[in-house]
Amino acid sequence: MKGSVILFAFYTLGLSVFGQSVKTTMQKGVDITVYETFTVMKGEVMTPPDARKINENVLFQSIKEAVKKEMELRGYKFVEDSTAQLYVSYVAGSYNLTEGGNMGPLSRTPAQTPADMDQSRSWSRESSEGMIVIDMMDSRSKKELWKATGNLSLENVDLDRGLDAIIYKAFKKFPNKNKKNKK
């Protein structure tokens, strides 16, 4: 019984982690570890209101908490006001994705009649995908310093866990002030 629970946990975690991709970019020649404070600003949701599966304020709070956790783990201090040296913002949304293809003649299906021999078989699949872009900029110069772009399959996934996982992946290579101070 215990083994099956552990297997289920890995399977569930795998669905939320493997169904996503994250790409990060950092401004060349900039040392982000010199910054001390940050704040998370409410971003923009690109999904039409009638197609949203989550409230805009709930999404903001989820992103804010996840970013705050990752940044504080790396030695940065969260502040609620405009005195922050770094501004973190986001753009999020979801869209429907339709995939299709042609499997060729017979497509591994036995022909029922001679007329079926040259018939092509095609397929299509619809799914829902989510995307998030996290931007970090210098509060004074308004220059973008770091950016993460992530995609997440929204099929059969807990949105909060998927969002936490994608933000965790995004900040995985983010500069850590704590490591710099230990040198």
N, C-alpha and C positions, 0 to 999 in steps of 0.2 A: 504494500500500500504506500509506504513512504517513498519508494522508488518511483512509483507512478505519479505521485504529487510533484516530485522534483522534476521529472520528465515533462509534466504539464507546464510547470513554471518556466522551464527553458524554452518550450515550444511557444508559449504565450509571449515571452520576452523576444524570442526570435521573430515572431510575426511583426512586432512593433519596431524592431531594430533593422531587420533585413529589408523591410518594405520602404526604405528611405535612402536618400542620398544627400550628402552635404558637401558643398564646396566653399572654401574660405579664401579670401585674398586680403593681404595686408599691404599698406602703403610702404614702398621701399624707402629705406633710410630713416624710418621713424622708430624710435624706441618708446613703445607704449608704457613700459614699466616706470617711466619718469612721472606719469600721471598718478595721482593719489585717489581722487574722488570721481564718482559717476552717478548719473541718474538715468532712469528709464522713462522715456516719454511715450505717451499714447501714440500708437501708429495708425496706419490706415488699413481698413479691411476692404478688399477688392471684390468680394463676393456680393452679388445682389441681395438686398435684405430678405427677399422672399425665399432665397435658396440657402440661407445661413442655418447652420446646425448648432451654432453657439452664439451667445450674446456678446456683443462687442466689448462691453465692460468686463465680462467674465474672461474673455480671451486676453484682454490687457492685463488683468490681475495674474493670470496663469503665466504669461510671458514675463511679466515684471518679476515674479517670485523666482522663476527658473533662472533668469539672467542674473538677478541679485545673488542667488545661491552660487552660481558658477563664478561670478566676479569676486565675491567675498572669499571664496576658497582660494583664489589666486592673489589675495592680499590687497584688493581695492576696497575703498570704503564707499558705501551707498549714502547719498544725501538726497533729500526730497526736493530741494530747491535749485535755483539757477546758479548757485555757487559751484556746482559740479564742474570738473575739468573735462569730463567726457559725457557726451550725450549719446544714449543708446535709443534707437527707434526701430520700427519694423514696418513692413508691408506684408500682409497675409491675405490669403484667399484660397478658394477652392474652385475646381472646374471639373467638368465631365470629360472623360477621355474615352474615345472609341477607337479600338484597335481591330484590324481585320487582316485577312490574308486569303490566299488561294492555295489549297492543298494539292492541286493538280488533278489529273484524271484518276478516278477511282478513290483516291485519298485513303488507301488502306481499307476500302469497303468493297466487298465482292460485288461484281456486277450482277444484277438480277435479270437483265435482258441485254441483248447485243447493243441496243441503243444507249445503254448506260456506259459503254466502254469509253466513249469520248467526252463524257460529261465531267465537268470540272466541279470540285467541291470547294466552297468558300466558307469562311467563318467570320464572326465578328463578336466583340465583347465590349461591354460598356463598364466603366469603373469611375470612381470618384477619386480625384487626386487633390492634395493640399500643397500649398507652397508658402514659404516664409522667407523673407529677406530681412536680415538683421544688419543695421548700419550703426557704426560707431564713429562719432566725429569729435574733433576738438571743439570745445564750446566757444573759444575765442575766434579762431580763424574759420570755423565752419567747414574745415577740410575733412573729408572722409579719411579715416585712418585704417579701418578694418571693416570687412563685410563678409557675411555668411549667407549663402543661398541654399535652401533645403527643400526637398520634395518628399512627400509622404503619401503613401496609399491610404485612403480613408475607408477602405473596405474592411469591415469587421475589426476595427481597432478602437481602443479607448482613446479619445482625443487628448485628454490630459497626459496620459502616459506616453503617447506618441509624440506630443509636443515637448515634454520633458526630455525624451530620448534624443530628439533632433537638436535641441538646444545643447544638451550634453555633448553630442558629437561635434557641434559647431565650435564649442569652446575648448575642445580637447587639445588643440594646438595653440591656444591663445597664450600670450606671454604671461608668465607667472612671476609676480613681484617677490614672492616668498623665496623662490629658488635663487633669484638675483641677489637677495640680501644675505644668503648663506655663503656666498663665494668670498 
